[in-house]
Amino acid sequence: MNNRFILKACLAPISLLLMLAGCSSVNLWPFGNGSSQAQSQTPANSTEYVCDKDRKFYVRLVDSGAAAWLILPEREVSLAKVASANGRYSNGITTLNIDGKDATLDDGPANSYIGCKASGK
């Protein structure tokens, strides 16, 4: 009787791991899986911006527009609204300018997003 309990106790976690492995094909990351195949998912309550060179990012305005949550392929970052400028958000390193449906994103000298337009998704 004791051996049966031990066997069941060992098989339960193994079965769970096998079932979870079957779910590995589910990908919720909106930037794709490293191939040229794009995902059609947009993070909740965000706007997709498509830029030159087919680059894209997502923006979610929070705190009634007092901050912007920037979602890039490699990271997410919060940007505070710059008090003296309408539609400008920055954290001192990264600067986002939104003017209607147009936007620019300066994320350092080698990583600028230009010609960005809000997509209709």
N, CA, C and O atoms as a Tinker XYZ file with bonds, in Angstrom:
   484  protein
     1  N      0.817000   -1.177000    0.000000    73     2
     2  CA     0.000000    0.000000    0.000000    64     1     3
     3  C      0.871000    1.255000    0.000000    63     2     4     5
     4  O      0.554000    2.229000   -0.683000    81     3
     5  N      1.929000    1.238000    0.737000    73     3     6
     6  CA     2.831000    2.372000    0.812000    64     5     7
     7  C      3.522000    2.608000   -0.530000    63     6     8     9
     8  O      3.741000    3.753000   -0.926000    81     7
     9  N      3.867000    1.515000   -1.234000    73     7    10
    10  CA     4.515000    1.642000   -2.541000    64     9    11
    11  C      3.584000    2.278000   -3.563000    63    10    12    13
    12  O      4.037000    3.043000   -4.414000    81    11
    13  N      2.292000    1.979000   -3.493000    73    11    14
    14  CA     1.326000    2.565000   -4.416000    64    13    15
    15  C      1.232000    4.080000   -4.216000    63    14    16    17
    16  O      1.152000    4.833000   -5.186000    81    15
    17  N      1.242000    4.513000   -2.984000    73    15    18
    18  CA     1.182000    5.939000   -2.686000    64    17    19
    19  C      2.420000    6.656000   -3.220000    63    18    20    21
    20  O      2.303000    7.733000   -3.805000    81    19
    21  N      3.579000    6.086000   -3.030000    73    19    22
    22  CA     4.821000    6.677000   -3.516000    64    21    23
    23  C      4.804000    6.748000   -5.044000    63    22    24    25
    24  O      5.224000    7.753000   -5.618000    81    23
    25  N      4.328000    5.706000   -5.700000    73    23    26
    26  CA     4.248000    5.688000   -7.156000    64    25    27
    27  C      3.324000    6.801000   -7.660000    63    26    28    29
    28  O      3.663000    7.507000   -8.609000    81    27
    29  N      2.164000    6.955000   -7.030000    73    27    30
    30  CA     1.224000    8.010000   -7.432000    64    29    31
    31  C      1.807000    9.388000   -7.159000    63    30    32    33
    32  O      1.620000   10.312000   -7.950000    81    31
    33  N      2.511000    9.528000   -6.046000    73    31    34
    34  CA     3.109000   10.815000   -5.697000    64    33    35
    35  C      4.193000   11.213000   -6.697000    63    34    36    37
    36  O      4.396000   12.402000   -6.938000    81    35
    37  N      4.883000   10.250000   -7.275000    73    35    38
    38  CA     5.922000   10.533000   -8.271000    64    37    39
    39  C      5.323000   10.770000   -9.652000    63    38    40    41
    40  O      5.832000   11.600000  -10.405000    81    39
    41  N      4.269000   10.068000   -9.996000    73    39    42
    42  CA     3.673000   10.192000  -11.324000    64    41    43
    43  C      2.889000   11.487000  -11.506000    63    42    44    45
    44  O      2.806000   12.006000  -12.619000    81    43
    45  N      2.323000   12.008000  -10.445000    73    43    46
    46  CA     1.519000   13.230000  -10.559000    64    45    47
    47  C      2.339000   14.422000  -11.079000    63    46    48    49
    48  O      1.898000   15.079000  -12.021000    81    47
    49  N      3.521000   14.730000  -10.501000    73    47    50
    50  CA     4.296000   15.862000  -11.035000    64    49    51
    51  C      4.805000   15.611000  -12.460000    63    50    52    53
    52  O      4.866000   16.534000  -13.272000    81    51
    53  N      5.163000   14.378000  -12.753000    73    51    54
    54  CA     5.640000   14.053000  -14.100000    64    53    55
    55  C      4.520000   14.248000  -15.111000    63    54    56    57
    56  O      4.745000   14.789000  -16.193000    81    55
    57  N      3.326000   13.813000  -14.768000    73    55    58
    58  CA     2.178000   14.000000  -15.666000    64    57    59
    59  C      1.895000   15.479000  -15.885000    63    58    60    61
    60  O      1.603000   15.899000  -17.005000    81    59
    61  N      1.978000   16.257000  -14.837000    73    59    62
    62  CA     1.749000   17.692000  -14.950000    64    61    63
    63  C      2.774000   18.343000  -15.870000    63    62    64    65
    64  O      2.412000   19.178000  -16.699000    81    63
    65  N      4.030000   17.980000  -15.738000    73    63    66
    66  CA     5.081000   18.525000  -16.606000    64    65    67
    67  C      4.851000   18.148000  -18.065000    63    66    68    69
    68  O      5.060000   18.973000  -18.954000    81    67
    69  N      4.432000   16.938000  -18.318000    73    67    70
    70  CA     4.159000   16.513000  -19.685000    64    69    71
    71  C      2.984000   17.280000  -20.283000    63    70    72    73
    72  O      3.010000   17.641000  -21.460000    81    71
    73  N      1.965000   17.527000  -19.484000    73    71    74
    74  CA     0.815000   18.298000  -19.988000    64    73    75
    75  C      1.211000   19.738000  -20.281000    63    74    76    77
    76  O      0.767000   20.302000  -21.281000    81    75
    77  N      2.039000   20.347000  -19.429000    73    75    78
    78  CA     2.477000   21.718000  -19.661000    64    77    79
    79  C      3.368000   21.815000  -20.889000    63    78    80    81
    80  O      3.334000   22.818000  -21.601000    81    79
    81  N      4.164000   20.787000  -21.144000    73    79    82
    82  CA     5.019000   20.788000  -22.330000    64    81    83
    83  C      4.178000   20.821000  -23.606000    63    82    84    85
    84  O      4.607000   21.380000  -24.615000    81    83
    85  N      3.014000   20.240000  -23.569000    73    83    86
    86  CA     2.121000   20.264000  -24.724000    64    85    87
    87  C      1.568000   21.645000  -25.005000    63    86    88    89
    88  O      1.082000   21.891000  -26.109000    81    87
    89  N      1.624000   22.558000  -24.041000    73    87    90
    90  CA     1.125000   23.924000  -24.219000    64    89    91
    91  C      2.208000   24.873000  -24.716000    63    90    92    93
    92  O      1.951000   26.069000  -24.849000    81    91
    93  N      3.395000   24.383000  -24.990000    73    91    94
    94  CA     4.502000   25.267000  -25.346000    64    93    95
    95  C      4.327000   25.949000  -26.693000    63    94    96    97
    96  O      5.081000   26.869000  -27.011000    81    95
    97  N      3.357000   25.529000  -27.492000    73    95    98
    98  CA     3.158000   26.174000  -28.784000    64    97    99
    99  C      2.375000   27.476000  -28.656000    63    98   100   101
   100  O      2.233000   28.198000  -29.643000    81    99
   101  N      1.871000   27.790000  -27.487000    73    99   102
   102  CA     1.128000   29.029000  -27.275000    64   101   103
   103  C      2.127000   30.159000  -27.067000    63   102   104   105
   104  O      2.962000   30.097000  -26.165000    81   103
   105  N      2.040000   31.204000  -27.912000    73   103   106
   106  CA     2.957000   32.327000  -27.833000    64   105   107
   107  C      2.160000   33.608000  -27.724000    63   106   108   109
   108  O      1.477000   33.987000  -28.676000    81   107
   109  N      2.227000   34.289000  -26.584000    73   107   110
   110  CA     1.489000   35.527000  -26.377000    64   109   111
   111  C      2.347000   36.766000  -26.607000    63   110   112   113
   112  O      1.853000   37.882000  -26.449000    81   111
   113  N      3.609000   36.604000  -26.974000    73   111   114
   114  CA     4.514000   37.720000  -27.218000    64   113   115
   115  C      4.164000   38.358000  -28.557000    63   114   116   117
   116  O      4.196000   37.667000  -29.575000    81   115
   117  N      3.826000   39.664000  -28.600000    73   115   118
   118  CA     3.307000   40.286000  -29.816000    64   117   119
   119  C      4.344000   40.558000  -30.899000    63   118   120   121
   120  O      3.964000   40.936000  -32.007000    81   119
   121  N      5.638000   40.383000  -30.629000    73   119   122
   122  CA     6.664000   40.717000  -31.596000    64   121   123
   123  C      7.126000   39.528000  -32.427000    63   122   124   125
   124  O      8.088000   39.659000  -33.184000    81   123
   125  N      6.485000   38.386000  -32.315000    73   123   126
   126  CA     6.868000   37.213000  -33.091000    64   125   127
   127  C      7.850000   36.349000  -32.339000    63   126   128   129
   128  O      8.167000   36.605000  -31.178000    81   127
   129  N      8.328000   35.321000  -33.017000    73   127   130
   130  CA     9.209000   34.355000  -32.362000    64   129   131
   131  C     10.615000   34.374000  -32.948000    63   130   132   133
   132  O     11.308000   33.357000  -32.913000    81   131
   133  N     11.044000   35.502000  -33.481000    73   131   134
   134  CA    12.378000   35.598000  -34.051000    64   133   135
   135  C     12.378000   35.394000  -35.547000    63   134   136   137
   136  O     13.373000   35.707000  -36.201000    81   135
   137  N     11.321000   34.889000  -36.106000    73   135   138
   138  CA    11.226000   34.735000  -37.550000    64   137   139
   139  C     10.533000   35.959000  -38.120000    63   138   140   141
   140  O     10.164000   36.865000  -37.374000    81   139
   141  N     10.353000   35.996000  -39.418000    73   139   142
   142  CA     9.706000   37.138000  -40.051000    64   141   143
   143  C      8.191000   37.085000  -39.903000    63   142   144   145
   144  O      7.494000   38.010000  -40.320000    81   143
   145  N      7.685000   36.025000  -39.319000    73   143   146
   146  CA     6.245000   35.880000  -39.120000    64   145   147
   147  C      5.808000   36.759000  -37.952000    63   146   148   149
   148  O      6.278000   36.579000  -36.829000    81   147
   149  N      4.910000   37.711000  -38.215000    73   147   150
   150  CA     4.459000   38.646000  -37.180000    64   149   151
   151  C      3.232000   38.101000  -36.471000    63   150   152   153
   152  O      2.430000   37.370000  -37.053000    81   151
   153  N      3.102000   38.466000  -35.221000    73   151   154
   154  CA     1.937000   38.088000  -34.443000    64   153   155
   155  C      0.882000   39.177000  -34.591000    63   154   156   157
   156  O      1.229000   40.342000  -34.781000    81   155
   157  N     -0.367000   38.833000  -34.511000    73   155   158
   158  CA    -1.440000   39.804000  -34.654000    64   157   159
   159  C     -1.983000   40.249000  -33.307000    63   158   160   161
   160  O     -3.034000   40.888000  -33.259000    81   159
   161  N     -1.318000   39.940000  -32.232000    73   159   162
   162  CA    -1.803000   40.283000  -30.908000    64   161   163
   163  C     -1.228000   41.615000  -30.467000    63   162   164   165
   164  O     -0.032000   41.866000  -30.615000    81   163
   165  N     -2.074000   42.456000  -29.931000    73   163   166
   166  CA    -1.666000   43.737000  -29.388000    64   165   167
   167  C     -1.885000   43.690000  -27.888000    63   166   168   169
   168  O     -2.940000   43.248000  -27.434000    81   167
   169  N     -0.891000   44.144000  -27.095000    73   167   170
   170  CA    -1.099000   44.164000  -25.649000    64   169   171
   171  C     -2.354000   44.975000  -25.300000    63   170   172   173
   172  O     -2.678000   45.955000  -25.971000    81   171
   173  N     -3.043000   44.558000  -24.259000    73   171   174
   174  CA    -4.312000   45.181000  -23.862000    64   173   175
   175  C     -4.149000   46.679000  -23.617000    63   174   176   177
   176  O     -3.158000   47.124000  -23.039000    81   175
   177  N     -5.134000   47.441000  -24.064000    73   175   178
   178  CA    -5.201000   48.894000  -23.846000    64   177   179
   179  C     -3.969000   49.632000  -24.356000    63   178   180   181
   180  O     -3.532000   50.606000  -23.742000    81   179
   181  N     -3.405000   49.178000  -25.470000    73   179   182
   182  CA    -2.227000   49.838000  -26.009000    64   181   183
   183  C     -2.444000   50.179000  -27.478000    63   182   184   185
   184  O     -3.348000   49.654000  -28.128000    81   183
   185  N     -1.599000   51.063000  -27.983000    73   183   186
   186  CA    -1.613000   51.464000  -29.383000    64   185   187
   187  C     -0.354000   50.944000  -30.037000    63   186   188   189
   188  O      0.743000   51.115000  -29.505000    81   187
   189  N     -0.503000   50.311000  -31.189000    73   187   190
   190  CA     0.644000   49.821000  -31.946000    64   189   191
   191  C      1.134000   50.934000  -32.864000    63   190   192   193
   192  O      0.335000   51.572000  -33.549000    81   191
   193  N      2.436000   51.168000  -32.880000    73   191   194
   194  CA     3.060000   52.119000  -33.792000    64   193   195
   195  C      3.987000   51.340000  -34.720000    63   194   196   197
   196  O      4.845000   50.581000  -34.268000    81   195
   197  N      3.801000   51.538000  -36.018000    73   195   198
   198  CA     4.639000   50.892000  -37.033000    64   197   199
   199  C      5.511000   51.975000  -37.641000    63   198   200   201
   200  O      5.014000   53.013000  -38.078000    81   199
   201  N      6.822000   51.725000  -37.668000    73   199   202
   202  CA     7.794000   52.735000  -38.070000    64   201   203
   203  C      8.538000   52.320000  -39.333000    63   202   204   205
   204  O      8.292000   51.253000  -39.896000    81   203
   205  N      9.453000   53.187000  -39.766000    73   203   206
   206  CA    10.319000   52.864000  -40.892000    64   205   207
   207  C     11.071000   51.569000  -40.600000    63   206   208   209
   208  O     11.287000   51.203000  -39.445000    81   207
   209  N     11.460000   50.893000  -41.665000    73   207   210
   210  CA    12.180000   49.613000  -41.568000    64   209   211
   211  C     11.339000   48.540000  -40.897000    63   210   212   213
   212  O     11.882000   47.579000  -40.352000    81   211
   213  N     10.000000   48.695000  -40.929000    73   211   214
   214  CA     9.048000   47.725000  -40.381000    64   213   215
   215  C      9.279000   47.438000  -38.889000    63   214   216   217
   216  O      9.013000   46.337000  -38.409000    81   215
   217  N      9.772000   48.438000  -38.179000    73   215   218
   218  CA     9.958000   48.317000  -36.734000    64   217   219
   219  C      8.668000   48.748000  -36.064000    63   218   220   221
   220  O      7.939000   49.582000  -36.600000    81   219
   221  N      8.380000   48.190000  -34.900000    73   219   222
   222  CA     7.172000   48.580000  -34.197000    64   221   223
   223  C      7.366000   48.532000  -32.694000    63   222   224   225
   224  O      8.261000   47.871000  -32.167000    81   223
   225  N      6.478000   49.269000  -32.025000    73   223   226
   226  CA     6.420000   49.276000  -30.569000    64   225   227
   227  C      4.988000   49.559000  -30.170000    63   226   228   229
   228  O      4.163000   49.933000  -31.004000    81   227
   229  N      4.696000   49.382000  -28.896000    73   227   230
   230  CA     3.357000   49.599000  -28.357000    64   229   231
   231  C      3.435000   50.618000  -27.228000    63   230   232   233
   232  O      4.425000   50.682000  -26.499000    81   231
   233  N      2.373000   51.418000  -27.092000    73   231   234
   234  CA     2.308000   52.418000  -26.032000    64   233   235
   235  C      0.963000   52.287000  -25.320000    63   234   236   237
   236  O     -0.090000   52.200000  -25.952000    81   235
   237  N      1.025000   52.275000  -24.017000    73   235   238
   238  CA    -0.177000   52.274000  -23.188000    64   237   239
   239  C     -0.085000   53.505000  -22.286000    63   238   240   241
   240  O      0.801000   53.589000  -21.435000    81   239
   241  N     -1.005000   54.465000  -22.474000    73   239   242
   242  CA    -1.025000   55.645000  -21.614000    64   241   243
   243  C     -1.673000   55.270000  -20.285000    63   242   244   245
   244  O     -2.727000   54.635000  -20.256000    81   243
   245  N     -1.035000   55.666000  -19.190000    73   243   246
   246  CA    -1.518000   55.341000  -17.844000    64   245   247
   247  C     -1.630000   56.616000  -17.013000    63   246   248   249
   248  O     -1.109000   57.663000  -17.398000    81   247
   249  N     -2.297000   56.525000  -15.895000    73   247   250
   250  CA    -2.478000   57.655000  -14.974000    64   249   251
   251  C     -3.057000   58.871000  -15.689000    63   250   252   253
   252  O     -2.560000   59.987000  -15.534000    81   251
   253  N     -4.115000   58.647000  -16.475000    73   251   254
   254  CA    -4.795000   59.718000  -17.216000    64   253   255
   255  C     -3.836000   60.500000  -18.118000    63   254   256   257
   256  O     -3.967000   61.714000  -18.271000    81   255
   257  N     -2.876000   59.795000  -18.708000    73   255   258
   258  CA    -1.928000   60.423000  -19.625000    64   257   259
   259  C     -0.700000   61.006000  -18.968000    63   258   260   261
   260  O      0.122000   61.621000  -19.647000    81   259
   261  N     -0.549000   60.832000  -17.654000    73   259   262
   262  CA     0.614000   61.363000  -16.943000    64   261   263
   263  C      1.868000   60.537000  -17.186000    63   262   264   265
   264  O      2.978000   60.979000  -16.888000    81   263
   265  N      1.691000   59.341000  -17.726000    73   263   266
   266  CA     2.830000   58.466000  -18.021000    64   265   267
   267  C      2.473000   57.566000  -19.196000    63   266   268   269
   268  O      1.303000   57.347000  -19.508000    81   267
   269  N      3.507000   57.057000  -19.831000    73   267   270
   270  CA     3.325000   56.135000  -20.946000    64   269   271
   271  C      4.115000   54.866000  -20.643000    63   270   272   273
   272  O      5.275000   54.927000  -20.235000    81   271
   273  N      3.480000   53.730000  -20.845000    73   271   274
   274  CA     4.143000   52.435000  -20.694000    64   273   275
   275  C      4.553000   52.021000  -22.094000    63   274   276   277
   276  O      3.701000   51.734000  -22.934000    81   275
   277  N      5.858000   51.989000  -22.353000    73   275   278
   278  CA     6.424000   51.684000  -23.659000    64   277   279
   279  C      6.783000   50.208000  -23.714000    63   278   280   281
   280  O      7.516000   49.710000  -22.859000    81   279
   281  N      6.266000   49.507000  -24.722000    73   279   282
   282  CA     6.502000   48.075000  -24.870000    64   281   283
   283  C      7.312000   47.862000  -26.144000    63   282   284   285
   284  O      6.796000   47.998000  -27.253000    81   283
   285  N      8.580000   47.526000  -25.969000    73   283   286
   286  CA     9.504000   47.254000  -27.073000    64   285   287
   287  C      9.735000   45.752000  -27.181000    63   286   288   289
   288  O      9.400000   45.015000  -26.253000    81   287
   289  N     10.297000   45.283000  -28.287000    73   287   290
   290  CA    10.531000   43.842000  -28.417000    64   289   291
   291  C     11.409000   43.260000  -27.308000    63   290   292   293
   292  O     11.217000   42.110000  -26.914000    81   291
   293  N     12.364000   44.033000  -26.804000    73   291   294
   294  CA    13.306000   43.487000  -25.834000    64   293   295
   295  C     13.041000   43.881000  -24.390000    63   294   296   297
   296  O     13.641000   43.325000  -23.471000    81   295
   297  N     12.128000   44.856000  -24.184000    73   295   298
   298  CA    11.857000   45.284000  -22.803000    64   297   299
   299  C     10.632000   46.189000  -22.751000    63   298   300   301
   300  O     10.096000   46.601000  -23.780000    81   299
   301  N     10.201000   46.487000  -21.523000    73   299   302
   302  CA     9.124000   47.429000  -21.267000    64   301   303
   303  C      9.653000   48.479000  -20.302000    63   302   304   305
   304  O     10.440000   48.177000  -19.405000    81   303
   305  N      9.207000   49.722000  -20.500000    73   303   306
   306  CA     9.721000   50.800000  -19.667000    64   305   307
   307  C      8.625000   51.849000  -19.469000    63   306   308   309
   308  O      7.795000   52.070000  -20.350000    81   307
   309  N      8.637000   52.486000  -18.304000    73   307   310
   310  CA     7.695000   53.549000  -18.004000    64   309   311
   311  C      8.348000   54.898000  -18.302000    63   310   312   313
   312  O      9.503000   55.132000  -17.947000    81   311
   313  N      7.589000   55.786000  -18.961000    73   311   314
   314  CA     8.074000   57.118000  -19.294000    64   313   315
   315  C      7.120000   58.144000  -18.692000    63   314   316   317
   316  O      5.907000   58.050000  -18.879000    81   315
   317  N      7.654000   59.108000  -17.983000    73   315   318
   318  CA     6.834000   60.165000  -17.376000    64   317   319
   319  C      6.604000   61.271000  -18.396000    63   318   320   321
   320  O      7.464000   61.549000  -19.232000    81   319
   321  N      5.445000   61.895000  -18.320000    73   319   322
   322  CA     5.131000   63.003000  -19.219000    64   321   323
   323  C      6.011000   64.193000  -18.865000    63   322   324   325
   324  O      6.152000   64.548000  -17.695000    81   323
   325  N      6.600000   64.804000  -19.888000    73   323   326
   326  CA     7.415000   65.999000  -19.687000    64   325   327
   327  C      6.455000   67.171000  -19.537000    63   326   328   329
   328  O      5.633000   67.419000  -20.419000    81   327
   329  N      6.555000   67.887000  -18.430000    73   327   330
   330  CA     5.575000   68.924000  -18.087000    64   329   331
   331  C      5.503000   70.040000  -19.117000    63   330   332   333
   332  O      4.424000   70.576000  -19.369000    81   331
   333  N      6.627000   70.397000  -19.714000    73   331   334
   334  CA     6.645000   71.548000  -20.612000    64   333   335
   335  C      6.260000   71.200000  -22.053000    63   334   336   337
   336  O      6.183000   72.096000  -22.895000    81   335
   337  N      6.019000   69.939000  -22.351000    73   335   338
   338  CA     5.749000   69.549000  -23.738000    64   337   339
   339  C      4.516000   68.642000  -23.809000    63   338   340   341
   340  O      4.384000   67.693000  -23.036000    81   339
   341  N      3.634000   68.944000  -24.732000    73   339   342
   342  CA     2.435000   68.137000  -24.935000    64   341   343
   343  C      2.785000   66.905000  -25.781000    63   342   344   345
   344  O      3.353000   67.039000  -26.864000    81   343
   345  N      2.450000   65.714000  -25.291000    73   343   346
   346  CA     2.708000   64.486000  -26.043000    64   345   347
   347  C      4.134000   63.996000  -25.965000    63   346   348   349
   348  O      4.536000   63.146000  -26.759000    81   347
   349  N      4.903000   64.506000  -25.034000    73   347   350
   350  CA     6.302000   64.080000  -24.897000    64   349   351
   351  C      6.477000   63.362000  -23.567000    63   350   352   353
   352  O      6.055000   63.857000  -22.522000    81   351
   353  N      7.110000   62.180000  -23.618000    73   351   354
   354  CA     7.328000   61.343000  -22.436000    64   353   355
   355  C      8.800000   60.945000  -22.409000    63   354   356   357
   356  O      9.391000   60.669000  -23.453000    81   355
   357  N      9.385000   60.914000  -21.228000    73   355   358
   358  CA    10.805000   60.580000  -21.134000    64   357   359
   359  C     11.144000   60.036000  -19.751000    63   358   360   361
   360  O     10.444000   60.287000  -18.771000    81   359
   361  N     12.247000   59.281000  -19.705000    73   359   362
   362  CA    12.803000   58.853000  -18.425000    64   361   363
   363  C     14.254000   59.313000  -18.303000    63   362   364   365
   364  O     14.989000   58.832000  -17.441000    81   363
   365  N     14.669000   60.250000  -19.172000    73   363   366
   366  CA    16.038000   60.749000  -19.164000    64   365   367
   367  C     16.932000   60.015000  -20.145000    63   366   368   369
   368  O     17.980000   60.533000  -20.529000    81   367
   369  N     16.543000   58.835000  -20.553000    73   367   370
   370  CA    17.309000   58.049000  -21.525000    64   369   371
   371  C     16.495000   57.869000  -22.803000    63   370   372   373
   372  O     16.989000   58.099000  -23.907000    81   371
   373  N     15.267000   57.464000  -22.637000    73   371   374
   374  CA    14.356000   57.205000  -23.748000    64   373   375
   375  C     13.331000   58.330000  -23.817000    63   374   376   377
   376  O     12.775000   58.738000  -22.797000    81   375
   377  N     13.083000   58.835000  -25.040000    73   375   378
   378  CA    12.111000   59.905000  -25.232000    64   377   379
   379  C     11.122000   59.511000  -26.315000    63   378   380   381
   380  O     11.506000   59.100000  -27.410000    81   379
   381  N      9.841000   59.642000  -25.992000    73   379   382
   382  CA     8.753000   59.344000  -26.916000    64   381   383
   383  C      7.987000   60.630000  -27.176000    63   382   384   385
   384  O      7.575000   61.316000  -26.240000    81   383
   385  N      7.795000   60.959000  -28.460000    73   383   386
   386  CA     6.996000   62.112000  -28.867000    64   385   387
   387  C      5.796000   61.611000  -29.640000    63   386   388   389
   388  O      5.947000   60.932000  -30.655000    81   387
   389  N      4.600000   61.944000  -29.166000    73   387   390
   390  CA     3.366000   61.548000  -29.844000    64   389   391
   391  C      2.663000   62.814000  -30.306000    63   390   392   393
   392  O      2.386000   63.709000  -29.507000    81   391
   393  N      2.376000   62.881000  -31.607000    73   391   394
   394  CA     1.671000   64.015000  -32.195000    64   393   395
   395  C      0.527000   63.461000  -33.032000    63   394   396   397
   396  O      0.695000   63.169000  -34.216000    81   395
   397  N     -0.638000   63.318000  -32.406000    73   395   398
   398  CA    -1.773000   62.715000  -33.102000    64   397   399
   399  C     -1.507000   61.239000  -33.374000    63   398   400   401
   400  O     -1.296000   60.462000  -32.443000    81   399
   401  N     -1.518000   60.854000  -34.643000    73   399   402
   402  CA    -1.244000   59.462000  -35.023000    64   401   403
   403  C      0.230000   59.232000  -35.338000    63   402   404   405
   404  O      0.631000   58.096000  -35.590000    81   403
   405  N      1.042000   60.285000  -35.328000    73   403   406
   406  CA     2.470000   60.195000  -35.618000    64   405   407
   407  C      3.261000   60.126000  -34.316000    63   406   408   409
   408  O      2.851000   60.685000  -33.298000    81   407
   409  N      4.392000   59.437000  -34.359000    73   407   410
   410  CA     5.245000   59.342000  -33.174000    64   409   411
   411  C      6.693000   59.141000  -33.594000    63   410   412   413
   412  O      6.980000   58.623000  -34.673000    81   411
   413  N      7.594000   59.562000  -32.721000    73   411   414
   414  CA     9.015000   59.255000  -32.851000    64   413   415
   415  C      9.484000   58.748000  -31.495000    63   414   416   417
   416  O      8.972000   59.152000  -30.452000    81   415
   417  N     10.449000   57.873000  -31.530000    73   415   418
   418  CA    10.992000   57.293000  -30.307000    64   417   419
   419  C     12.502000   57.327000  -30.401000    63   418   420   421
   420  O     13.087000   56.742000  -31.313000    81   419
   421  N     13.135000   58.010000  -29.461000    73   419   422
   422  CA    14.594000   58.071000  -29.389000    64   421   423
   423  C     15.016000   57.240000  -28.190000    63   422   424   425
   424  O     14.788000   57.619000  -27.041000    81   423
   425  N     15.628000   56.112000  -28.475000    73   423   426
   426  CA    16.045000   55.173000  -27.427000    64   425   427
   427  C     17.560000   55.017000  -27.445000    63   426   428   429
   428  O     18.081000   53.908000  -27.324000    81   427
   429  N     18.261000   56.132000  -27.597000    73   427   430
   430  CA    19.714000   56.109000  -27.669000    64   429   431
   431  C     20.169000   56.368000  -29.097000    63   430   432   433
   432  O     19.375000   56.271000  -30.033000    81   431
   433  N     21.448000   56.699000  -29.267000    73   431   434
   434  CA    21.935000   57.101000  -30.589000    64   433   435
   435  C     21.799000   56.027000  -31.674000    63   434   436   437
   436  O     21.615000   56.362000  -32.844000    81   435
   437  N     21.884000   54.787000  -31.319000    73   435   438
   438  CA    21.821000   53.728000  -32.331000    64   437   439
   439  C     20.445000   53.091000  -32.436000    63   438   440   441
   440  O     20.272000   52.129000  -33.184000    81   439
   441  N     19.466000   53.601000  -31.709000    73   439   442
   442  CA    18.169000   52.932000  -31.664000    64   441   443
   443  C     17.024000   53.938000  -31.712000    63   442   444   445
   444  O     16.297000   54.108000  -30.734000    81   443
   445  N     16.869000   54.606000  -32.860000    73   443   446
   446  CA    15.776000   55.565000  -33.031000    64   445   447
   447  C     14.703000   54.969000  -33.920000    63   446   448   449
   448  O     14.994000   54.285000  -34.901000    81   447
   449  N     13.477000   55.234000  -33.566000    73   447   450
   450  CA    12.322000   54.808000  -34.349000    64   449   451
   451  C     11.736000   56.078000  -34.974000    63   450   452   453
   452  O     11.272000   56.964000  -34.256000    81   451
   453  N     11.757000   56.169000  -36.310000    73   451   454
   454  CA    11.240000   57.354000  -36.985000    64   453   455
   455  C     10.160000   56.955000  -37.977000    63   454   456   457
   456  O     10.053000   55.794000  -38.372000    81   455
   457  N      9.359000   57.948000  -38.374000    73   455   458
   458  CA     8.285000   57.694000  -39.320000    64   457   459
   459  C      7.225000   56.775000  -38.770000    63   458   460   461
   460  O      6.649000   55.985000  -39.519000    81   459
   461  N      6.950000   56.852000  -37.488000    73   459   462
   462  CA     6.009000   55.939000  -36.837000    64   461   463
   463  C      4.582000   56.445000  -36.971000    63   462   464   465
   464  O      4.307000   57.634000  -36.812000    81   463
   465  N      3.688000   55.520000  -37.264000    73   463   466
   466  CA     2.265000   55.829000  -37.398000    64   465   467
   467  C      1.482000   54.834000  -36.555000    63   466   468   469
   468  O      1.801000   53.646000  -36.508000    81   467
   469  N      0.450000   55.344000  -35.890000    73   467   470
   470  CA    -0.441000   54.454000  -35.133000    64   469   471
   471  C     -1.186000   53.583000  -36.113000    63   470   472   473
   472  O     -1.774000   54.081000  -37.073000    81   471
   473  N     -1.167000   52.293000  -35.879000    73   471   474
   474  CA    -1.882000   51.380000  -36.775000    64   473   475
   475  C     -3.349000   51.358000  -36.386000    63   474   476   477
   476  O     -3.715000   51.749000  -35.278000    81   475
   477  N     -4.172000   50.905000  -37.291000    73   475   478
   478  CA    -5.603000   50.869000  -37.046000    64   477   479
   479  C     -6.068000   49.630000  -36.317000    63   478   480   481
   480  O     -7.274000   49.387000  -36.257000    81   479
   481  N     -5.164000   48.825000  -35.755000    73   479   482
   482  CA    -5.523000   47.568000  -35.088000    64   481   483
   483  C     -6.147000   47.820000  -33.758000    63   482   484
   484  O     -6.511000   46.876000  -33.058000    81   483
